[in-house]
Structure formats: structure tokens, C-alpha cells
Amino acid sequence: MADGAIRDILERSTDELPDELRTVLLACVVDGMTPEQFAELSALTSETVNARLHNARNLLVEVLVRQFGPGFGGVYELHDSRSERNMKTAKPAPIQSQTQSS
């Protein structure tokens, strides 16, 4: 399969992800941000970012399995204890209000 075709498939597949998962996936995987950098910029905890990244990868695999069949699922496994722990402890960071001073 040509690189352009693979890129098109991945772009269409990532478009199916929910916004909060797609944003983390693209920032960390495509743009090269660390989860900690993304957490700082987005006012989320690093645990939440790691959990969303884990969920985005798993959901992307599900989307690709739907397109290419169950044989694709064994190619990319994402089950590890650290990811499971992060998913259990992930909480959004409190929203900080920003007041404008005159």
C-alpha cells in the first residue's frame, strides 16, 4: 500500500474519534508533544491526558479493525498495567477562571 493511501486511511480513521481523544492523539503522536506538555497547555492532569491517549489509540484500532477485518486487531495491542492504572485515576483538572484586570 502506498504511503499516501495509508495516510488517507489514517486521516479518515482519526476523523472518527471524539474531539477530546483526537486532539490528544494528534498533538502527542503526530506533532510530537509529550503528554505532560499537552496537559500543561490544556489545563488537564497528565493522568487524564495519558488516559485519553490510551483510549484514542484503542478506539483507532477498533476503527481500523472495522475497515480491515479482525486480523488487523492482533497487529497493535495496547494492554498494559500502566495504562489501566492511568485510566482508573484520570480526572479532569479544575477549571481556573481568568479574570481581566483593568
ZANUNU-213786 format. One record per atom (N, C-alpha, C, O, CB): x, y, z. Coordinates in steps of 0.001 Angstrom, whole numbers, padded with zeros to 6 digits, always signed. Glycine has a CB too. Example, Ala and Ser with C-alpha at 12.3 -4.5 7.8 and 13.67 -1.06 7.14 Angstrom:
ZANUNU-213786
+013190-005690+007800;+012300-004500+007800;+013200-003300+007800;+014236-003319+008465;+011308-004473+009046;+012850-002250+007080;+013670-001060+007140;+012900+000030+007870;+013409+001138+008039;+014084-000598+005725;
//
This chain:
ZANUNU-213786
+000853-001179+000000;+000000+000000+000000;+000897+001241+000000;+001865+001295+000759;-000969-000001+001233;+000605+002196-000804;+001414+003407-000911;+001256+004284+000325;+000220+004265+000990;+001032+004193-002165;+002306+005055+000622;+002284+005931+001795;+001086+006878+001784;+000466+007109+002822;+003573+006737+001867;+000759+007425+000612;-000378+008340+000509;-001689+007668+000855;-002544+008271+001504;-000460+008916-000881;-001858+006425+000432;-003086+005688+000746;-003182+005400+002236;-004258+005496+002826;-003143+004376-000045;-002054+005048+002841;-002040+004789+004290;-002372+006067+005044;-003155+006051+005994;-000659+004238+004744;-001777+007170+004618;-002052+008460+005265;-003537+008805+005164;-004130+009259+006142;-001201+009581+004626;-004148+008594+003986;-005579+008873+003815;-006436+008016+004746;-007392+008504+005349;-005994+008632+002360;-006084+006743+004855;-006833+005832+005732;-006723+006287+007182;-007722+006318+007901;-006316+004381+005586;-005521+006637+007612;-005333+007091+008993;-006049+008404+009258;-006627+008583+010330;-003853+007243+009302;-006020+009322+008306;-006717+010598+008480;-008218+010383+008605;-008860+010961+009482;-006416+011541+007309;-008782+009547+007723;-010221+009257+007803;-010561+008552+009112;-011600+008819+009715;-010667+008393+006607;-009694+007664+009542;-009939+006919+010776;-009855+007820+012006;-010679+007706+012915;-008941+005775+010903;-008879+008701+012041;-008780+009606+013195;-009939+010601+013206;-010330+011077+014272;-007434+010363+013177;-010493+010921+012039;-011655+011809+011990;-012864+011209+012711;-013764+011939+013126;-012018+012114+010541;-012885+009891+012861;-013992+009231+013543;-013880+009291+015063;-014842+008978+015764;-014074+007799+013104;-012734+009684+015575;-012550+009755+017023;-013272+010965+017599;-013406+011983+016920;-011057+009813+017374;-013741+010870+018843;-014301+012057+019502;-013230+013152+019603;-012039+012856+019700;-014848+011695+020922;-013659+014399+019579;-012723+015530+019581;-011692+015453+020694;-010505+015664+020445;-013483+016819+019702;-012120+015152+021924;-011182+015167+023050;-010100+014090+022917;-008992+014258+023426;-011939+014976+024359;-010415+013000+022244;-009417+011950+022029;-008547+012254+020817;-007333+012053+020842;-010099+010593+021853;-009184+012742+019754;-008437+013054+018526;-007398+014147+018789;-006272+014062+018300;-009404+013499+017399;-007768+015161+019552;-006862+016269+019837;-005602+015782+020548;-004491+016162+020182;-007568+017327+020685;-005780+014941+021565;-004631+014411+022306;-003779+013530+021399;-002553+013639+021404;-005099+013611+023545;-004413+012667+020627;-003681+011762+019749;-002835+012533+018740;-001652+012241+018566;-004651+010834+019019;-003432+013504+018086;-002707+014268+017070;-001584+015094+017685;-000491+015171+017124;-003666+015179+016311;-001847+015713+018835;-000817+016535+019472;+000379+015691+019914;+001529+016085+019724;-001404+017281+020675;+000099+014531+020503;+001184+013716+021054;+001852+012818+020027;+003072+012657+020049;+000663+012875+022174;+001074+012231+019132;+001645+011271+018187;+002135+011969+016919;+003243+011703+016454;+000609+010195+017828;+001333+012842+016370;+001693+013483+015100;+002616+014685+015332;+003644+014824+014670;+000423+013929+014346;+002238+015546+016276;+003014+016772+016499;+004186+016569+017455;+005041+017447+017568;+002112+017859+017038;+004243+015437+018143;+005384+015127+018992;+005386+015737+020371;+006422+015736+021037;+006584+015538+018323;+004255+016262+020828;+004176+016786+022189;+004226+015632+023182;+003773+014526+022886;+002884+017622+022388;+004773+015894+024344;+004696+014897+025400;+003336+015049+026070;+002734+016121+026010;+005871+015055+026436;+002846+013990+026707;+001579+014125+027444;+001643+015228+028501;+000648+015907+028753;+001217+012797+028111;+002801+015402+029111;+002950+016447+030134;+002815+017842+029516;+002186+018723+030102;+004316+016313+030845;+003402+018040+028337;+003275+019331+027647;+001821+019603+027292;+001323+020712+027483;+004145+019358+026374;+001138+018573+026769;-000262+018760+026399;-001098+019043+027639;-002001+019878+027599;-000803+017521+025657;-000808+018358+028738;-001557+018571+029982;-001421+020021+030439;-002404+020650+030831;-001061+017610+031091;-000219+020535+030388;+000013+021909+030824;-000740+022907+029948;-001330+023860+030457;+001506+022223+030807;-000720+022692+028646;-001388+023613+027729;-002904+023538+027803;-003594+024525+027550;-000948+023338+026324;-003423+022362+028151;-004870+022173+028116;-005530+022205+029485;-006738+021988+029584;-005185+020879+027455;-004775+022468+030541;-005295+022515+031909;-005924+021185+032330;-006914+021163+033062;-006323+023635+032038;-005345+020086+031865;-005759+018750+032282;-004631+018142+033095;-003488+018594+033024;-006119+017850+031056;-004955+017120+033864;-003894+016407+034571;-003160+015518+033574;-003722+015134+032548;-004466+015565+035756;-001915+015192+033874;-001167+014309+032974;-001795+012923+032948;-001716+012228+031935;+000310+014215+033404;-002419+012513+034050;-003102+011219+034075;-004273+011207+033103;-004505+010210+032419;-003589+010894+035492;-005007+012303+033039;-006135+012399+032109;-005645+012361+030668;-006234+011686+029824;-006939+013689+032363;-004570+013083+030389;-004016+013088+029032;-003552+011686+028652;-003838+011214+027551;-002843+014093+028921;-002837+011017+029559;-002381+009655+029276;-003551+008708+029054;-003495+007851+028172;-001509+009142+030415;-004601+008853+029839;-005781+008000+029668;-006458+008275+028331;-006870+007341+027643;-006778+008219+030818;-006575+009544+027956;-007188+009882+026672;-006347+009386+025511;-006886+008934+024501;-007392+011387+026558;-005035+009466+025644;-004148+008962+024605;-004311+007450+024458;-004376+006930+023344;-002683+009319+024923;-004375+006761+025574;-004601+005309+025567;-005946+004980+024907;-006027+004094+024056;-004558+004744+027013;-006996+005700+025308;-008332+005461+024751;-008376+005783+023261;-009022+005073+022490;-009379+006297+025496;-007698+006841+022858;-007673+007213+021437;-007006+006128+020610;-007491+005781+019533;-006940+008551+021238;-005903+005592+021101;-005207+004522+020374;-006092+003288+020259;-006197+002683+019191;-003881+004159+021076;-006731+002920+021374;-007602+001741+021340;-008781+001934+020399;-009138+001024+019652;-008111+001422+022738;-009382+003111+020432;-010519+003378+019556;-010081+003421+018093;-010809+002967+017211;-011196+004699+019946;-008903+003962+017841;-008376+003978+016473;-008184+002554+015960;-008483+002267+014801;-007041+004752+016414;-007691+001669+016810;-007551+000267+016416;-008919-000320+016087;-009059-001049+015105;-006864-000554+017535;-009938-000008+016905;-011293-000511+016630;-011793-000025+015274;-012396-000790+014521;-012268-000069+017737;-011545+001239+014965;-011969+001801+013679;-011258+001074+012540;-011882+000728+011537;-011676+003328+013617;-009968+000845+012691;-009202+000164+011647;-009613-001296+011501;-009618-001829+010392;-007714+000252+011948;-009959-001946+012610;-010430-003337+012542;-011743-003394+011772;-011966-004326+010999;-010610-003936+013970;-012616-002407+011974;-013871-002366+011215;-013594-002248+009721;-014312-002830+008907;-014751-001190+011685;-012560-001500+009357;-012245-001291+007947;-011517-002476+007324;-011766-002819+006168;-011409-000046+007789;-010614-003109+008087;-009745-004130+007513;-010005-005534+008021;-009384-006485+007546;-008339-003780+007777;-010905-005684+008972;-011222-007012+009481;-010476-007340+010761;-009541-006640+011151;-010912-008047+008441;-010907-008424+011412;-010364-008770+012721;-008878-009117+012711;-008238-009046+013761;-011126-009916+013278;-008316-009484+011586;-006897-009796+011520;-006016-008615+011878;-004889-008802+012336;-006549-010281+010153;-006510-007401+011676;-005735-006213+011987;-005564-006028+013481;-004550-005482+013918;-006387-004995+011390;-006530-006468+014281;-006515-006246+015722;-005311-006815+016429;-004852-006228+017409;-007726-006818+016319;-004777-007937+015971;-003622-008533+016615;-002321-007822+016299;-001293-008104+016914;-003512-009958+016221;-002354-006908+015351;-001143-006208+014945;-000732-005176+015975;+000457-004913+016150;-001341-005543+013596;-001703-004587+016660;-001418-003459+017540;-002133-003645+018858;-003308-003299+018973;-001831-002131+016887;-001455-004182+019851;-002038-004396+021171;-001639-003253+022103;-000501-002786+022064;-001590-005759+021755;-002571-002807+022933;-002303-001685+023832;-002683-001994+025278;-003101-001098+026011;-003051-000455+023361;-002546-003215+025681;-002939-003574+027036;-001706-003628+027925;-000862-004511+027774;-003687-004924+027054;-001607-002690+028844;-000520-002722+029809;-001032-002185+031131;-001994-001418+031167;+000699-001905+029313;-000394-002583+032212;-000884-002227+033544;-000823-000732+033803;-001695-000195+034486;-000088-002955+034601;+000192-000039+033271;+000297+001394+033499;-000880+002131+032877;-001444+003032+033498;+001610+001928+032935;-001254+001760+031667;-002383+002410+031008;-003672+002144+031772;-004502+003040+031927;-002514+001926+029557;-003841+000919+032247;-005040+000597+033023;-005095+001442+034293;-006157+001949+034654;-005071-000904+033378;-003956+001596+034972;-003902+002398+036200;-004240+003851+035895;-004983+004483+036646;-002506+002300+036858;-003701+004392+034793;-003980+005776+034428;-005456+005988+034140;-006020+007017+034509;-003153+006182+033220;-006082+005027+033487;-007494+005172+033151;-008346+005203+034415;-009360+005900+034450;-007948+004031+032231;-007960+004466+035451;-008742+004427+036689;-008600+005713+037493;-009534+006106+038192;-008316+003241+037539;-007447+006374+037405;-007195+007548+038239;-007381+008871+037514;-007239+009926+038131;-005813+007484+038784;-007690+008848+036233;-007772+010086+035449;-008947+010943+035887;-010083+010478+035989;-007891+009767+033960;-008640+012203+036141;-009669+013177+036496;-009335+014481+035792;-008162+014831+035659;-009764+013378+038051;-010346+015198+035343;-010047+016483+034721;-009513+017469+035751;-009907+017435+036917;-011295+017053+034040;-008629+018332+035323;-008123+019377+036201;-009225+020392+036438;-010066+020612+035566;-006865+020056+035602;-009230+021013+037609;-010259+022034+037849;-010098+023195+036885;-008982+023579+036536;-010194+022542+039298;-011203+023739+036467;-011182+024875+035543;-010860+026125+036342;-011511+026428+037342;-012547+025028+034784;-009854+026838+035889;-009458+028053+036574;-010080+029232+035851;-009942+029382+034637;-007915+028188+036641;-010767+030063+036619;-011370+031230+035973;-010302+032290+035793;-009434+032488+036643;-012567+031784+036801;-010393+032945+034689;-009444+034027+034386;-010198+035333+034439;-011151+035555+033692;-008762+033833+032988;-009759+036187+035330;-010407+037489+035429;-009520+038524+034793;-008295+038476+034906;-010712+037859+036893;-010147+039451+034128;-009408+040505+033456;-009291+041687+034394;-010282+042124+034981;-010090+040915+032129;-008087+042203+034536;-007942+043394+035364;-007899+044620+034471;-007402+044572+033346;-006672+043311+036244;-008430+045724+034992;-008457+046933+034174;-007280+047796+034409;-007157+048854+033792;-009686+047710+034424;
//
